[in-house]
Amino acid sequence: MADTKPLQIRTANGDELLFVEGGSFVMGELEGSESPAHRVNLTYDLYVGKYPVTFQEYD
């Protein structure tokens, strides 16, 4: 049986994390030069925060 990971978890302090499967995707904008499109390769699976971290949370 394949090792399945939950798509969303909640940490002990209440933060919500989302599962991101490793792989390739294009990040940025196809038009314009402020953030040009480029390929990103995630070499492993990871969890990322569902919401941005505020300075107050960080400090």
C-alpha positions as a Markdown table, in Angstrom:
| # | Residue | x | y | z |
|---|---|---|---|---|
| 1 | Met | 0.0 | 0.0 | 0.0 |
| 2 | Ala | 1.4 | 3.4 | -0.9 |
| 3 | Asp | 2.3 | 5.9 | 1.8 |
| 4 | Thr | -0.4 | 8.5 | 1.7 |
| 5 | Lys | -0.1 | 11.9 | 3.4 |
| 6 | Pro | -3.0 | 14.0 | 4.6 |
| 7 | Leu | -3.7 | 16.9 | 2.3 |
| 8 | Gln | -4.1 | 19.3 | 5.2 |
| 9 | Ile | -2.8 | 19.2 | 8.8 |
| 10 | Arg | -3.2 | 21.4 | 11.8 |
| 11 | Thr | -0.2 | 21.9 | 14.1 |
| 12 | Ala | -0.3 | 21.9 | 17.9 |
| 13 | Asn | -0.4 | 25.8 | 17.9 |
| 14 | Gly | -3.3 | 25.8 | 15.4 |
| 15 | Asp | -1.4 | 26.6 | 12.1 |
| 16 | Glu | -2.9 | 25.0 | 9.0 |
| 17 | Leu | -0.5 | 23.4 | 6.6 |
| 18 | Leu | -1.2 | 22.1 | 3.1 |
| 19 | Phe | 0.6 | 19.2 | 1.4 |
| 20 | Val | 2.5 | 20.0 | -1.8 |
| 21 | Glu | 3.7 | 17.1 | -3.9 |
| 22 | Gly | 7.1 | 17.3 | -5.4 |
| 23 | Gly | 7.3 | 17.9 | -9.1 |
| 24 | Ser | 7.7 | 20.7 | -11.7 |
| 25 | Phe | 5.6 | 23.8 | -12.4 |
| 26 | Val | 5.9 | 27.2 | -14.1 |
| 27 | Met | 6.0 | 30.1 | -11.7 |
| 28 | Gly | 5.7 | 33.8 | -12.6 |
| 29 | Glu | 3.9 | 35.6 | -15.4 |
| 30 | Leu | 4.1 | 34.7 | -19.1 |
| 31 | Glu | 3.7 | 38.4 | -20.0 |
| 32 | Gly | 5.6 | 41.3 | -18.4 |
| 33 | Ser | 9.0 | 41.3 | -16.9 |
| 34 | Glu | 8.4 | 42.0 | -13.2 |
| 35 | Ser | 8.2 | 38.3 | -12.4 |
| 36 | Pro | 9.0 | 36.4 | -15.6 |
| 37 | Ala | 7.8 | 32.8 | -16.0 |
| 38 | His | 10.4 | 30.1 | -15.0 |
| 39 | Arg | 10.3 | 26.4 | -14.3 |
| 40 | Val | 10.5 | 25.4 | -10.6 |
| 41 | Asn | 11.5 | 21.8 | -9.6 |
| 42 | Leu | 10.4 | 20.6 | -6.1 |
| 43 | Thr | 12.6 | 17.6 | -5.5 |
| 44 | Tyr | 10.6 | 16.4 | -2.5 |
| 45 | Asp | 7.1 | 16.7 | -1.0 |
| 46 | Leu | 6.5 | 19.3 | 1.7 |
| 47 | Tyr | 3.9 | 21.1 | 3.7 |
| 48 | Val | 3.4 | 24.9 | 3.5 |
| 49 | Gly | 1.4 | 27.3 | 5.6 |
| 50 | Lys | -2.2 | 27.9 | 4.4 |
| 51 | Tyr | -2.0 | 31.6 | 5.4 |
| 52 | Pro | 0.9 | 34.2 | 5.3 |
| 53 | Val | 2.9 | 34.6 | 8.5 |
| 54 | Thr | 2.5 | 38.0 | 10.0 |
| 55 | Phe | 5.4 | 39.9 | 11.5 |
| 56 | Gln | 3.7 | 39.7 | 14.9 |
| 57 | Glu | 3.7 | 35.8 | 14.6 |
| 58 | Tyr | 7.3 | 35.8 | 13.4 |
| 59 | Asp | 8.6 | 38.2 | 16.1 |
